[in-house]
Every structure is written in C-alpha cells, then in structure tokens.
Amino acid sequence: MLKVSYKIKGLALNELWFSRKVPVSKSSRFALYCYRDSSVNSHFLGLKKEVKHTLINDLRLEEDEIFSSFKSNVRNEIRKCEKIDNFTYDFNSESKELFLAFYFNFAKAKKLASLEQRSLEKYGENIFYVSGYLDTKLTNMQVYIMDKESGVVRLLHSISTLYAEEDKHRKAQIGWINRYLHWQTILRFKGLAFKTFDWGGYTNNPNSALAGIDKFKASFGGKKITLYNYYTLPYYVIKLIQERIL
C-alpha cells in the first residue's frame, strides 16, 4: 500500500493507494483519509464509497505473451517507432517542472484546468516521468506512480503535442511514440518484478466523452477490473469543494 500525505490550507490529508484492506476505527472516520483504487468491495459505516473501473496488464506474464495481447495496429506502431532515427526517450523522477510546463501548454490549447504543483509533489519518490523527443523537440510525456509493496505501477497522465501538429507524417510518429513509451514502461517495471500495470481508469461507458481514450487503453489487451475508493466524510466534503472550485 502506498501512503501519500499532503496539506491544503493547513489541513493534513491522507491517501492510501492500492489497499487490500480498509481498516476503520471510530476515530479514523472523522479524520481526513481516503482509500484509492482499493480491491476491497464492502460497506463501511462512516465512509463514502465510489465504484470505478480500470484496465490492467499482468506483468508476471512472459514478455511475448504481453506483447501478443496488444491489437495488431499497436504492435505495428511500436515496431515503426523503433525505426525512427531522430527519436529519443528518457525515464526519470526529476521532470516535474518540465511536465508542468508541458501540461500548461496542453491545457491552454484544450481549455482545461491547469495542474497544481502539489498534485505531483505529494507522491514524493513514488512518481516518475517518461519523455519522448522527436528531432530533439519534446513531443510526448507520461507520468506514473508506483508502489513497490503492492507491485503496482499506475498511469496518472499521458499527453502529447498532437493537438498542435499539422504535418501528417510527424503526427503519425507522435502517435507511435505514445504507444512505444507505454510499452517501454511495461517492460521496465516487469524487469523490476512489479506485478500490475494499471491504465489509470476506464469509464466503461461507450457514450462517454472519454470513450476514445478507453478504446486506446483497451487496445493494449488489458483486463477490465472494478476497484473502489472510500472517503471519510470530512475528506469527501473537501473533495466536493475542490471539484466545485475547479
């Protein structure tokens, strides 16, 4: 289980990720706690329950078995990316400022809310960034959180410069890079003996505005599962206030 603690306006909030149990005491019901992406399906007095879905790839499978579960177009585009001479990529845990600037431009173009620095800082050393470059220009970035105890690596953000690209061939290459970086992340954490690659959510609704993203994630052959978020009532109230402000 991954524990993340941070403060908002002097209030100490706690997130417990990937929990296989949800311990509840009378005192904890009044604290600022939430359990995110828990595999526990139950009802707890004093906790607000939220059902969610995601897709996962089992990293304990053989590399060839994982790759063969991808849709044929995904496999082909990964192979195409390997042949791009002017493409490089990087894994690290120090690219927070780079990602925030990259996201700012993306959000501005898409008319989305900006991303606060604390939303990344709160994960401490349990976050890492993947960056893709085409002709030395940053074109793709992905952000993941990881939990060694549960063996889960989970996607938080995946963005690119597709929205600003007009050249069709270059646009296609950016798409190839996106798939290739996901594949390389899978290989990296499989090599580190992690068990699960989590795609960070799946709406399970073909009429959703995110249906296209769902289709993209599903093309990697992951298994659909149900997870649960649990919030203490004080935490849930703060969550609602934040959502209304944003």
PyMOL commands that set and color helices and strands:
alter all, ss='L'
color gray80, all
select helices_A, chain A and resi 28-30+63-68+72-81+96-110+118-121+124-126+162-164+168-191+211-218+233-245
alter helices_A, ss='H'
color red, helices_A
select strands_A, chain A and resi 2-8+11-17+33-38+47-58+87-92+127-134+137-147+152-160+196-198+223-232
alter strands_A, ss='S'
color yellow, strands_A
deselect
rebuild
show_as cartoon
